[in-house]
Structures are given as C-alpha cells and as structure tokens.
Amino acid sequence: MIAAAPAREQTRARYPAEEGFVERDGVRIFWERYGEGDPTILFTPTWELVHSRCWKMQIPYFARQGRVVTFDPPGNGRSDRPRNAGAYERSEVAEYAAAVLDAARVERAVVVSWCDMGEALILAAERPERVTGVVFIAPALPTREREVPEFPFDEELHTDDGWAKENRHYWLRDWPGYVEFFISAMFPEPHSTKQIEDAVGWGLETDAETLLVSFRGWDTKELDPETTVELCGRVQCPALVIHGTADELVEPERARAFASELGARLVLLEGSGHGPHARDPVKINLLVHDFVWRHA
C-alpha cells in the first residue's frame, strides 16, 4: 500500500464543513462534506487520473442550497494508492461511496457522476434505498461491443504520435506527456487553458504505475455491454444523461444508447467536450439543479 502524498492545493471558493477517511479492506478513502440539510448531492469520482477537486465549480453553488459530499478515488487525491487491482473495481468504488454516505450521516442522495465507468450505475442499481436520482455527465459505459483500439495498449509501438500515447510503455516513459495529451483532448473548446492546467496538475498527483494497477481493476465483466444493460434495467430512480457533441473521448452516440437503455432524459450540449461541468459550469449547474429539485 502506498499512502497519499498531500499536494499543495489552490485556494477554494468554499472549504468543507467536515472531512475524514473511510477504510475498506485496508484502503483509506478521503471524503468531504459541504453545507447542511437536504437535498444532498453525492459527486462521485471518475477515472483515477483526477480527484474530487474536479467538482470545484459545482461544490460552492450546491452547498449554498443543501449538502454536498465528495470523495477522492483510490489512486489519487488524499486517498490511498493501493497496489491491489481489486481495490479499483467499479463495484468497490460503489461500496466506497456507500461508506462515505454513512460517514457523512446521509441516508439518501442524488448521485452526480462524470465519465462514469460503472460505480454510479452500480450504486443506483444495487443500493436503490440510498439513491434518489442519478445524473451521468459524459458516461463511458458501453451498451454494445467496444471498437478495437487503433493502437494496442500493451505492445511497444514505433510511434508516440496522437493516441499511440495510450500505451503502457509510453506511460512509463513519459507520464507527464500522456497526461497533458489526454487532458488537452478532454477540453477541445477554445479558451480552455485553465481547465487543462487544473486537470493536468491533478493527473500529476498520481503516477503511471498506480494507473496501470487501476486498469487491471477495470478488466472485469462490470464494464461489458451485457452487464451495463442489465444494470440499467434495475435502476428505479429518475436519471439524466448529459453529453457534449464535441466529446473526443466518448462519442455522443454511446450516451444516446446508454440513455435509451436507462430510460433517461438525454441532453446534448452543442460544441461541448468531455468535461462540460468544468468548461460550462453554469449550464451544467442549472441542469443538475432542475433535476435535483424536481426529484429530491
């Protein structure tokens, strides 16, 4: 087990009213609570490349109107960097979320996710008593067979151009180069310098070795299309899917298919990339606000 090394953070618009750690199978997960009362929104983590500060444009807005809970994923932020791949399975992350709600003394919450790879979907399907509604921003879940990547991840390649950087050997050779490339692809909108700088900084708080372990944790049936469709059929609460039409990481058609399986409303944001909550927070906050107050 590798413990988190705290990084010097930027000044925040709002600081947490309560913070702490939950521990599950020896893995410590850092969480924070902002604001008081209901409704409660749980902002779940995405890929371990970033941590809970990715919600910094949502936290102060919603904490003025209720209670906000966040937590860092295993592998980044102030959470541990486990070397056990099972700690990164999406069902485990869903269990971390339930444990965080318990620690924050929250019975039920609206769950808001970004690039969900299963954790929010699993939580909504398997813990319906804890979830009032669920919002998926740029979900990455497949409902049909995935396309074969252009470049094999595990083989040594003859090029580092473009998406050839999505490669084990390149990660170990130039992790900062990969982080900058990936985050830049996340924000294709003009004038995204601040969002890119923030996310690159969060990505450099972890390392290639940790993310490679997390990849092994993803390599389960939890991420296959059949399991996704089955879980969608078990979600009982209201759901909303938000996706950018200019998303270069997850094609909008995948969000359309996912929303159809879920029976959820789909909102497509014209010209938005993969991180609309960071790049266009007013629009996202209003959409989430309308959903929360309609269903909570």
C-alpha positions as CSV (number, residue, x, y, z in Angstrom):
1,M,0.0,0.0,0.0
2,I,1.2,3.5,-0.9
3,A,-0.2,6.4,1.2
4,A,-1.2,9.6,-0.5
5,A,1.3,12.5,-0.5
6,P,-0.7,15.7,0.1
7,A,-0.2,18.2,-2.6
8,R,-0.3,22.0,-2.2
9,E,-3.7,22.9,-3.3
10,Q,-5.2,26.1,-4.7
11,T,-7.4,28.4,-2.6
12,R,-11.0,27.2,-2.7
13,A,-14.3,29.1,-3.1
14,R,-15.6,27.1,-0.2
15,Y,-14.0,24.8,2.4
16,P,-15.6,21.6,3.8
17,A,-17.6,21.6,7.0
18,E,-16.4,18.1,7.7
19,E,-13.8,15.7,6.3
20,G,-12.4,12.4,7.1
21,F,-11.4,8.9,5.9
22,V,-13.4,5.7,5.5
23,E,-11.5,2.4,5.3
24,R,-12.5,-0.7,3.4
25,D,-10.2,-3.8,3.1
26,G,-7.2,-1.7,4.2
27,V,-7.8,1.1,1.7
28,R,-8.4,4.6,3.1
29,I,-10.7,6.8,1.1
30,F,-10.7,10.6,1.8
31,W,-14.1,12.4,1.8
32,E,-15.5,15.8,2.4
33,R,-18.9,17.3,3.3
34,Y,-20.1,20.8,2.5
35,G,-23.2,22.6,3.6
36,E,-26.1,21.4,5.7
37,G,-29.6,19.9,5.2
38,D,-31.4,18.5,2.3
39,P,-31.3,17.8,-0.6
40,T,-27.9,16.0,-0.6
41,I,-25.8,15.6,-3.7
42,L,-23.0,13.0,-3.9
43,F,-20.5,13.8,-6.5
44,T,-18.7,10.6,-7.3
45,P,-15.1,10.4,-8.6
46,T,-14.2,9.5,-12.2
47,W,-11.1,7.8,-13.6
48,E,-8.3,7.9,-11.1
49,L,-6.4,10.4,-13.3
50,V,-8.2,13.2,-11.4
51,H,-9.7,13.6,-7.9
52,S,-12.6,15.3,-6.3
53,R,-11.4,18.9,-7.0
54,C,-12.8,18.3,-10.5
55,W,-16.1,19.3,-9.0
56,K,-14.9,22.6,-7.7
57,M,-17.3,24.6,-10.0
58,Q,-20.3,22.6,-8.5
59,I,-19.5,22.4,-4.8
60,P,-19.9,26.1,-3.7
61,Y,-23.1,26.5,-5.8
62,F,-24.9,23.5,-4.4
63,A,-23.5,23.7,-0.9
64,R,-25.4,27.0,-0.5
65,Q,-28.7,25.2,-1.1
66,G,-28.2,21.9,0.7
67,R,-25.5,19.3,1.4
68,V,-22.7,18.2,-0.9
69,V,-20.5,15.1,-0.4
70,T,-17.4,14.2,-2.4
71,F,-14.6,11.7,-2.1
72,D,-11.3,11.1,-3.8
73,P,-10.9,7.9,-5.8
74,P,-8.4,5.2,-4.8
75,G,-5.2,6.2,-6.5
76,N,-5.4,10.0,-6.4
77,G,-6.0,12.9,-4.1
78,R,-5.7,12.2,-0.4
79,S,-6.9,8.6,-0.8
80,D,-4.5,5.7,-0.8
81,R,-2.8,4.3,-3.8
82,P,-3.4,0.6,-3.4
83,R,-1.3,-1.9,-5.3
84,N,-4.2,-4.4,-5.3
85,A,-6.2,-4.2,-8.6
86,G,-9.4,-5.3,-6.8
87,A,-9.5,-2.0,-5.0
88,Y,-10.2,-0.3,-8.3
89,E,-13.1,-2.5,-9.4
90,R,-16.1,-0.3,-10.0
91,S,-18.2,-2.3,-7.6
92,E,-15.6,-1.5,-4.9
93,V,-15.8,2.2,-5.8
94,A,-19.6,1.9,-5.4
95,E,-19.0,0.4,-1.9
96,Y,-16.7,3.3,-1.1
97,A,-19.5,5.7,-2.0
98,A,-21.9,3.9,0.3
99,A,-19.4,4.0,3.1
100,V,-18.8,7.7,2.6
101,L,-22.5,8.4,2.8
102,D,-22.6,6.5,6.1
103,A,-19.7,8.5,7.4
104,A,-21.3,11.8,6.4
105,R,-24.6,10.6,8.0
106,V,-26.5,10.7,4.8
107,E,-29.3,8.3,4.1
108,R,-30.2,9.2,0.6
109,A,-28.6,11.4,-2.1
110,V,-28.8,12.4,-5.7
111,V,-25.7,11.0,-7.3
112,V,-23.9,13.0,-9.9
113,S,-21.1,11.3,-11.9
114,W,-18.6,12.3,-14.6
115,C,-17.4,9.8,-17.2
116,D,-19.0,7.0,-15.1
117,M,-17.5,3.6,-15.7
118,G,-19.9,1.7,-13.5
119,E,-19.7,3.0,-10.0
120,A,-22.7,5.3,-10.1
121,L,-24.7,2.9,-12.1
122,I,-23.9,0.0,-9.7
123,L,-24.8,2.2,-6.7
124,A,-28.1,3.2,-8.2
125,A,-29.0,-0.4,-9.3
126,E,-27.8,-2.2,-6.2
127,R,-28.4,0.4,-3.4
128,P,-31.8,1.9,-4.5
129,E,-32.6,2.9,-0.9
130,R,-29.6,5.2,-1.0
131,V,-30.1,6.9,-4.4
132,T,-32.9,9.5,-5.0
133,G,-31.8,10.1,-8.6
134,V,-28.7,9.9,-10.7
135,V,-27.1,12.2,-13.3
136,F,-24.5,10.9,-15.8
137,I,-22.2,13.5,-17.3
138,A,-20.3,12.1,-20.4
139,P,-20.8,8.5,-19.3
140,A,-18.3,6.0,-20.7
141,L,-20.4,2.8,-20.2
142,P,-20.8,0.6,-23.3
143,T,-24.2,-0.9,-24.3
144,R,-22.7,-2.6,-27.4
145,E,-19.3,-4.1,-28.2
146,R,-16.5,-1.7,-28.0
147,E,-14.4,-0.8,-31.0
148,V,-10.9,-2.3,-31.1
149,P,-8.4,0.5,-30.3
150,E,-6.2,1.7,-33.1
151,F,-3.1,1.0,-31.1
152,P,-2.6,-2.0,-28.8
153,F,-2.1,-0.9,-25.2
154,D,0.5,-3.4,-24.1
155,E,2.8,-3.6,-27.1
156,E,5.9,-1.5,-27.7
157,L,5.0,0.9,-30.6
158,H,7.1,2.5,-33.3
159,T,5.4,5.9,-32.8
160,D,4.3,8.2,-30.0
161,D,2.0,10.3,-32.2
162,G,-1.6,11.0,-31.1
163,W,-3.5,8.2,-29.5
164,A,-0.4,5.9,-29.7
165,K,0.4,7.6,-26.3
166,E,-2.5,5.5,-24.9
167,N,0.1,2.8,-24.3
168,R,1.7,1.1,-21.3
169,H,5.3,1.7,-22.4
170,Y,4.7,5.4,-23.2
171,W,3.0,5.9,-19.8
172,L,6.1,4.5,-18.0
173,R,8.4,6.5,-20.2
174,D,6.6,9.9,-20.2
175,W,3.7,10.1,-17.8
176,P,3.5,13.9,-17.9
177,G,3.4,13.8,-21.7
178,Y,0.5,11.4,-21.6
179,V,-1.4,13.4,-19.0
180,E,-1.0,16.7,-21.0
181,F,-2.1,14.9,-24.2
182,F,-5.2,13.2,-22.7
183,I,-6.4,16.3,-20.8
184,S,-6.0,18.5,-23.8
185,A,-8.2,16.1,-25.8
186,M,-10.7,16.3,-22.9
187,F,-11.2,20.0,-23.5
188,P,-11.4,20.8,-27.2
189,E,-13.3,24.0,-26.7
190,P,-11.3,27.3,-27.3
191,H,-10.0,29.2,-24.2
192,S,-9.8,26.0,-22.0
193,T,-6.3,26.8,-20.7
194,K,-7.4,27.0,-17.0
195,Q,-9.3,23.8,-17.1
196,I,-6.4,22.0,-18.8
197,E,-3.9,23.3,-16.3
198,D,-6.0,22.2,-13.4
199,A,-6.6,18.7,-14.7
200,V,-3.0,18.2,-15.7
201,G,-2.0,19.2,-12.1
202,W,-4.4,16.6,-10.7
203,G,-3.1,14.0,-13.1
204,L,0.5,14.6,-11.9
205,E,-0.6,13.9,-8.3
206,T,-0.7,10.2,-9.2
207,D,1.6,8.2,-11.5
208,A,1.7,5.6,-14.3
209,E,2.3,2.7,-12.0
210,T,-0.8,3.4,-10.0
211,L,-3.0,3.9,-13.1
212,L,-1.7,0.6,-14.6
213,V,-2.9,-1.2,-11.4
214,S,-6.3,0.5,-11.7
215,F,-6.5,-0.7,-15.3
216,R,-6.3,-4.3,-14.1
217,G,-9.1,-3.5,-11.7
218,W,-11.3,-2.4,-14.6
219,D,-10.7,-5.6,-16.5
220,T,-13.8,-7.3,-15.2
221,K,-17.3,-8.1,-16.6
222,E,-18.5,-5.0,-14.8
223,L,-17.6,-2.9,-17.8
224,D,-19.0,-5.2,-20.5
225,P,-22.1,-4.3,-22.5
226,E,-24.3,-7.1,-21.2
227,T,-23.7,-6.1,-17.6
228,T,-24.3,-2.4,-18.4
229,V,-27.7,-3.2,-20.0
230,E,-28.6,-5.5,-17.1
231,L,-27.8,-2.8,-14.5
232,C,-29.7,-0.2,-16.5
233,G,-32.8,-2.3,-16.2
234,R,-32.5,-2.4,-12.4
235,V,-32.3,1.3,-11.9
236,Q,-35.5,2.5,-10.3
237,C,-34.8,6.2,-9.7
238,P,-35.1,9.1,-12.2
239,A,-32.0,9.6,-14.3
240,L,-30.5,12.3,-16.6
241,V,-27.7,11.9,-19.1
242,I,-25.7,14.9,-20.3
243,H,-23.2,14.7,-23.1
244,G,-21.2,17.1,-25.3
245,T,-21.5,16.8,-29.1
246,A,-17.8,17.6,-29.5
247,D,-16.6,14.9,-27.0
248,E,-13.4,13.4,-28.4
249,L,-13.1,10.7,-25.8
250,V,-16.6,9.2,-25.7
251,E,-18.7,9.5,-28.8
252,P,-22.2,11.1,-28.2
253,E,-23.8,8.0,-29.8
254,R,-22.7,6.0,-26.8
255,A,-24.5,8.4,-24.5
256,R,-27.6,8.2,-26.7
257,A,-27.6,4.4,-26.5
258,F,-27.0,4.4,-22.7
259,A,-29.8,6.9,-22.1
260,S,-32.1,4.7,-24.1
261,E,-31.3,1.6,-22.1
262,L,-31.7,3.6,-18.9
263,G,-34.9,5.2,-19.9
264,A,-33.3,8.5,-19.0
265,R,-33.7,12.0,-20.5
266,L,-30.7,12.9,-22.7
267,V,-29.4,16.5,-23.0
268,L,-26.8,17.0,-25.8
269,L,-24.7,20.2,-25.4
270,E,-23.7,21.6,-28.7
271,G,-19.9,22.1,-29.1
272,S,-19.1,20.8,-25.6
273,G,-16.2,18.4,-25.0
274,H,-15.7,15.7,-22.3
275,G,-15.7,18.0,-19.3
276,P,-18.7,20.3,-19.6
277,H,-19.1,20.7,-15.9
278,A,-15.7,22.4,-15.8
279,R,-15.9,24.2,-19.1
280,D,-19.5,25.3,-19.0
281,P,-20.4,25.1,-15.3
282,V,-23.4,27.5,-15.3
283,K,-25.2,25.3,-17.9
284,I,-24.4,22.1,-16.0
285,N,-25.3,23.5,-12.6
286,L,-28.7,24.7,-13.9
287,L,-29.4,21.3,-15.5
288,V,-28.5,19.5,-12.3
289,H,-30.3,22.0,-10.1
290,D,-33.5,21.5,-12.1
291,F,-33.1,17.7,-11.9
292,V,-32.4,17.7,-8.1
293,W,-35.2,20.0,-7.1
294,R,-37.6,18.1,-9.4
295,H,-36.9,14.7,-8.0
296,A,-35.4,15.2,-4.5
